[in-house]
């Protein structure tokens, strides 16, 4: 992959042979940002599990204390009082069967998170093949299948993020914007890592946190000392 001049210049600031302490790594990753927009800071966490096995799945959700800095659009599948509750809580789109046909027929994806009440999952299930690959399918573990739609919507708007393994056993999640500064980014990172460590499957053997890298949208990555995180 060919890199631009700015990326190559920034990459010189990173010692590839080092594992950085958390605070030091987060400070450095902000200095590596060079885009004209406020870049997102992301964490990439490689775990010592095998996601092909059901008992080694790592998935959940956590509310970052300072949010992600991104406006999140929430779609809620609900009816009656629950639909009204979702609208009052600030959901961007609320509906039932009519939304299913809109997604199926119009290829509509102008939202970031999908929430559903349990009684609507039979309807939402028809969208599994469409929403599943995009990571949008509501899931009880992530708190996106719930009768308490008010809390679900408010938590998401406040900065709740979902984390899950990809096929290579890596979790990719945003922890904020460069403009947040070191302290807020570190608090978000610590909250995320606390949740991931707590979610360690009983079937996981050996080293759980294989590697942890923080990066910005455009900049090079910085490897953190994973052994310090466990402590």
N, C-alpha and C positions, 0 to 999 in steps of 0.2 A: 504493500500500500504506500503510495507516494504521499509524503508529508510536505506541508508548506513551510516557508522560511520561518514564520512566527512559531510554529509548533517545534521545529528543530531547535530554535534558540531557547525556548522554554524548557525543552527536554534536557538541555545542558545543566539546568539547575537541580536536576534529580540525580542522586547517587543510587544507581541501579543495584549496587552491592549492599545497600543498607535497608534495614527494616526500621521505619520511623516510629517513634512514640506517637500516641494518638494526637495529642495537642500539636506537636511539632509537624506531623503529617498534614493535619487540617490547615495549619497556618501556611504551609508550603503550597498546598493544592490551590489555595486562593491566589497566590502569587503567579501560578501557572496559567491563570485565566487570561485570555487575550482578545476575546470576541468583543464586539461593540455592544452586545446585549448582556444582561445580567445572567450569567451562566448558572445552570443547575449543578449542584454538587451531588455526585452519586457514590453509593457504596456498592462494591461488587464482592460478595462473600462466597468463597468456595468451601463447601463442606465435605467432610469425610463420610458421606453417606451414599447410598445407591438409590436414586429416585425411582428406579424400576420396581423396587419392592414397596408394597403398601405400608409396611411397618417401619419404613425409613423415610417417609415423606416429611417434609418440614414446610408447614404452611400456617399462616396466621395473619393477624393484623395488629397494629399498634398505633396509638395516637402520638404523633411527634409533638413535644411541648411547644414548638414554635412553627408548626405547620411546614409545608413544603415551599411556600411562596407562590404556589400556582393556584389559580382559580379552578376548582374542580366542579365539573358539571355532573349532576346526579340525576339518574333516571330511576323512577320507582314504579314497580308494578304493584298496584293495590286498588281496592275498591271501597266505596262507601266512606265510613268514618276514617279508615286508615289512609285513604287517598287524601282526604281533607287534612289529616294530621301531617302527611308528607309535604303537602303544599305549604302549610303553615310553618313547617320547619325549614323551608327554603329549598326544597327539591326543584330542579330546573324543569323536569318533565315528569308527569304523573299520568298513569292510565292503565289499561288492561289489554284485552284482546286486540283493540285497534292499533296498539303499539307493536304487537307481534307482526301484524300484516305490514305495517309501515317498514319495519326492519327487514322482513323477508322480501317485500316487493320493491322497496325503494333503496335498499342497501344503505339504510340510515344509521350513522354512527357518530352523531354530534354530541356525545356524552363520554365521560371518563370512568364512571362507576355505575353499576346496576344493582339496585336493591329490590328485594321482593318479599312480600309477606308469605308465610308457608303455604297458605291456601291458593296462592297464585303460581306455585312452582310447577303444577301440572301444565299450565299454559306456557310458562317460561321455558319449560323443558323442551318444547318444540323448537326452541332457538339454540339448543345445545351445540349443534354443528357450526352455527354462525358465531355465537358469543364465546364458546369454549376456546377456540384457537387464538382469540384476541385477549384472553384472560379476563373476560367481562362477565362470565357466568356467575350468578349469585351463589354464595357458599356459606353454610352455617359457621364454619371455622373462622371465616373472615368477618363474621357479623353482618353479612349482607343478605342473609335470609333471617328475618326477624319480625315479630309482631310489634316490636317497639320501633316503628319506623322513624319516630321523632328523634330518638337517640341515635339511630343508625345514620340518619341524614346529618344531624348536628355534629357527630363525631367526624364524619368524612369531611365536612366543610371546615372543621377545626384543624384538620391535618392528619386524619387517620390514613395510614397507608397499608396496603396488603403486601406481604412478602411470601414468595413461593419459589421453590427450586425450578430451574429450567432443566432441559435434558442433560446438560453437562454438570449438574449438581451445583450450580451457581445461583445465588440470589442477587438480583439487580434492583436497587431501590434508590429513589431520590432522598436526600436528607436536608434539602434546603437550597438557598441561592447564595452565590458568592457574597452578595451584599449583606447577608446575615451577620457576618463577622465570626471570628473563631469561637467565642463562648457559646453562642446559640447553635452553631453547627455541631460543636462537640456535645452539647446537651441532647440534641436530636440523635446524633450518632450513638451516644451511650444508651439512650432509651431503646433504639432499634436493636443494638447488640445484646442488651439485656433480655429482650424478647426472644431473639434468635437462640441465644444460649439456653434460655429456659425451655425452649421448644425442642431441645435435643431428644431424639427418639431413643427409647430404651434399647432398641436393636442396634444402635450405632456403636461401632467398635473402633478403637484406635483414636487418632487425632480428629477431633470434631471440626475445629476451625483450621482449615488447611491454609487458606490465605485470605487476607482482607486488603482490598485496594480501594483508595478513594480517588476520584477523578472529577474533572468538570466536563461539561458538554463537549468542549472542543480540545481541552488540554490533555497532556500526558498523565498517566496514573502514578500514584504514590503508594508503595507497599507499606502497610502498617505491621507492627509487631503483634501478631495474633496472640502470642502467649501472655502478653500484658493485658489483653482484653478479657481473657478467661479469669484472670485474677481480679 
